[in-house]
Amino acid sequence: MIQMRDISKCYQLGGEKVHALNKVSFDIGNGEYVAIIGPSGSGKSTLMNIIGCLDVQDSGTYRLAGTDTSKYSGRQLARLRSTHIGFIFQGFNLLGRLSALENVELPLVYQGIGRKQRRQRAEEALGSVGLADRMKHRPAQLSGGQQQRVAIARALVAKPKLILADEPTGNLDTGTGSEIMDLFGQLHTQGNTIVLITHDPGIAARAQRALRIVDGKIQQEEDQEG
């Protein structure tokens, strides 16, 4: 699913050149559940942006589902994002004026899918995360955990090849965060490929495998099954 080879990314901060990523290489297979863990400033956010086709590397090769993303224009990357990747963010990123159902429908609107089909798929996605009875509620009428479930349903509705989650429990209390992580486990058993970005070892431990990033380099790989 993901193949990264010698990925590097630099930023200019004042007069200093900062290596956010320094020749990062790893593979993530179809159906895997992998956590990328690292402290603030480690490079994990930059790595997430490249995995999500929100940014491009300065050098190296990134293949997503067999596609060499370095050869794509900005418009082509946007299309790749919309068809291949479901995003889940710490801040939920829901539109307050829309209902849960309408928020979940949005990715399908952008893909040009007809109203009847997108409504059916959005209802199915919300039902799959336990929110069949909250479809007409707006975000302000939902708890933090429910809002994150809406965000997960929105990520699932377009049937992406990859689910990319950035600190998905960061704004939740411990109990609610644990429920959300249980849901990620269920999504994995259903065959979804999940990459989870976190600074929390407890959250990373819920994944199948962990990649630890420090100072822009992958320091170690940890197989956590068993």
C-alpha positions in Angstrom: 0.0 0.0 0.0 2.7 2.4 1.0 6.3 2.3 -0.2 8.7 5.0 0.9 12.3 5.2 -0.2 14.9 7.7 1.1 12.2 10.4 1.7 13.8 13.8 2.7 12.2 17.1 3.4 13.9 20.4 4.5 12.5 23.7 5.6 14.3 27.1 5.9 13.8 28.7 9.3 15.4 32.1 9.3 18.9 31.4 8.2 18.9 27.8 9.3 18.1 24.7 7.2 16.1 22.2 9.2 15.8 18.5 8.0 12.3 17.6 9.0 12.8 14.1 7.3 16.1 12.6 6.5 16.1 9.6 4.1 13.1 7.8 5.6 12.3 4.4 4.2 9.6 1.9 5.1 6.8 -0.2 3.7 3.2 -0.6 4.9 1.2 -3.5 3.4 -2.4 -3.7 2.4 -4.6 -4.3 5.4 -1.9 -3.4 8.0 -2.5 -1.2 11.1 0.6 0.9 11.8 1.3 3.6 14.3 3.9 6.3 13.6 5.1 7.5 17.0 7.4 10.4 17.9 7.6 13.5 20.1 6.8 17.0 19.0 9.3 18.2 16.4 10.3 14.6 15.4 9.0 14.9 11.8 5.9 12.8 12.2 3.6 15.7 11.1 5.7 16.2 8.0 5.6 12.5 7.3 1.9 12.4 7.7 1.4 15.3 5.2 3.5 13.4 2.6 1.7 10.1 3.2 -1.6 12.0 2.8 -0.4 13.7 -0.4 -0.9 17.1 1.3 2.8 17.9 0.8 5.6 16.5 -1.4 9.1 15.4 -0.5 12.3 17.2 -1.7 13.8 13.9 -2.6 13.1 10.2 -2.5 10.2 8.1 -3.9 6.7 7.6 -2.4 4.4 5.1 -4.0 0.8 4.9 -2.8 -1.1 1.8 -4.0 1.5 1.4 -6.7 1.3 5.1 -7.9 4.5 7.1 -7.9 3.2 10.4 -6.4 6.3 12.4 -7.3 5.1 12.4 -10.9 1.7 13.9 -10.0 0.6 17.6 -10.3 -1.2 19.3 -7.5 -4.6 18.6 -9.1 -3.7 14.9 -9.6 -2.6 14.7 -5.9 -6.0 16.2 -4.9 -7.8 13.6 -6.9 -5.6 10.8 -5.4 -6.4 12.1 -1.9 -10.1 12.1 -2.5 -10.3 8.6 -3.9 -7.6 6.8 -1.9 -7.3 8.4 1.5 -9.7 8.9 4.4 -8.5 11.5 6.9 -9.3 11.7 10.6 -8.0 14.7 12.5 -7.6 15.5 16.2 -9.9 18.5 15.8 -12.7 16.5 14.0 -12.9 19.2 11.3 -16.7 19.0 11.0 -18.8 21.8 9.6 -20.9 23.2 12.3 -23.8 24.3 10.1 -24.3 20.8 8.7 -25.8 17.7 10.3 -23.8 14.6 10.9 -25.3 13.0 7.8 -24.4 16.0 5.7 -20.9 16.1 7.0 -20.4 12.5 6.1 -21.8 13.0 2.6 -19.3 15.8 1.8 -16.5 13.6 0.3 -19.1 12.0 -2.0 -20.4 15.5 -3.1 -16.8 16.3 -4.2 -16.6 13.1 -6.1 -19.8 14.0 -8.0 -21.9 11.1 -6.6 -25.7 11.5 -6.9 -27.8 12.5 -3.9 -29.6 9.3 -3.4 -26.5 7.1 -3.5 -24.4 9.4 -1.3 -27.3 9.6 1.2 -27.5 5.8 1.4 -23.7 5.4 1.8 -23.5 8.1 4.5 -26.3 6.5 6.4 -24.5 3.1 6.2 -21.2 4.7 7.4 -22.9 6.4 10.4 -24.6 3.2 11.3 -21.3 1.3 11.2 -19.8 3.7 13.9 -22.9 3.4 16.1 -24.6 6.8 15.2 -27.7 5.6 13.4 -29.8 7.6 15.9 -27.7 10.9 15.6 -27.7 11.5 11.9 -29.7 14.7 12.0 -27.7 16.2 14.9 -25.2 19.0 14.3 -21.7 18.8 15.8 -22.6 21.2 18.7 -25.3 18.7 19.7 -22.8 15.8 19.9 -20.2 14.8 22.4 -16.5 14.8 21.5 -16.6 11.1 21.1 -19.6 11.2 18.8 -18.0 14.0 16.8 -15.0 11.8 16.2 -17.2 8.9 15.2 -18.8 11.2 12.6 -15.3 12.1 11.4 -14.5 8.4 11.1 -17.7 7.7 9.2 -16.8 10.6 6.8 -13.3 9.0 6.3 -14.9 5.6 5.5 -17.8 6.7 3.3 -15.7 7.0 0.1 -14.3 3.5 0.7 -10.6 4.7 0.7 -7.6 2.4 0.3 -6.0 4.1 3.3 -7.3 5.6 6.6 -4.9 8.2 7.9 -5.5 9.3 11.5 -3.7 12.2 13.1 -3.8 12.1 17.0 -7.5 10.9 16.8 -7.9 10.8 20.6 -6.0 14.0 21.4 -9.2 16.0 22.2 -11.0 13.2 24.1 -11.0 12.0 27.7 -9.3 8.7 28.4 -12.5 6.6 28.4 -13.8 8.0 25.2 -10.4 7.8 23.6 -10.3 4.1 24.5 -13.7 3.6 22.8 -12.4 5.3 19.6 -9.3 3.1 19.6 -11.6 0.0 20.0 -13.4 1.2 16.9 -10.1 1.5 15.0 -9.4 -2.1 16.0 -12.7 -3.1 14.5 -12.0 -1.3 11.3 -8.7 -3.1 11.0 -10.3 -6.5 11.5 -12.7 -5.6 8.6 -9.6 -5.3 6.3 -8.9 -1.5 6.4 -5.4 -0.2 6.1 -4.8 2.3 8.9 -1.9 4.6 9.6 -2.1 6.4 13.0 0.1 9.3 13.9 0.6 9.8 17.7 2.9 10.9 20.4 1.3 8.5 23.0 2.9 5.1 23.5 -0.3 3.8 24.9 -2.2 4.7 21.7 0.6 3.3 19.5 0.5 0.0 21.4 -3.0 -0.6 20.1 -1.6 -0.9 16.5 -0.3 -4.0 14.9 3.1 -2.4 14.4 4.9 0.8 15.3 7.4 3.0 13.5 9.3 5.3 15.9 10.6 8.6 14.4 13.1 10.8 16.1 14.8 13.9 14.5 13.5 13.1 11.1 14.7 9.5 11.0 13.0 6.1 11.6 14.8 4.9 14.7 13.1 1.5 15.2 10.3 -0.7 14.1 8.3 -2.6 16.6 6.1 -5.6 15.8 3.4 -5.6 18.5 1.3 -8.6 17.6 1.2 -11.4 20.1 
